[in-house]
């Protein structure tokens, strides 16, 4: 376990009853953004509005590229990317890391399967209130599912990376089947 993961784990244990939350919740309009992102090592211009024209978007925030838990989470999303595509959805990860780091992260940890946006000024994470409560210059680990109409249909907040893919996938399937998330 790396130093970052140990620090996060210790603080989570101490602050367990405090609880973290994302201010944006189900039914709210997702803030639009355009950002520099990396996909398979190539810099692209990512526009949430353009992506939503193609279908739902899973937007996930992570604290720091190449930290242990963030790498685990990226691998999990990469392994599930075909399942997301089968549901008509795309995935974008966002962290405060600069574009040079995101280029490397997009190749190794994301395995070239989905884009990661550089949010060096933290404007995207702040607009989603996805700020780490004990370290406000880092993003919290929060996943959103956004409908093509730009509404948040699901939100999951946990520093543990284990359930983000499972929960967002379940939300997408429920939305596809029932038109809402159970």
Buried (B, 14 or more C-beta within 10 A) or exposed (E): EEEBBEBBBEBBEEEEEEEBEBEBEBEBEBBEBEBBBBBBBEBBEBBBEEBBEEBBBBBBBBBBBBBBBBBBBBBBBBEBBEEBBEBEBBBBBBBBBEBEBBBBBBBBBBBBBBBBBBBBEBEBBBBBBBBBEBBEEBBBBBBBBBBBEBBBBBBBBBBEBEEBBEBBBBBBBBBEEEEEBE
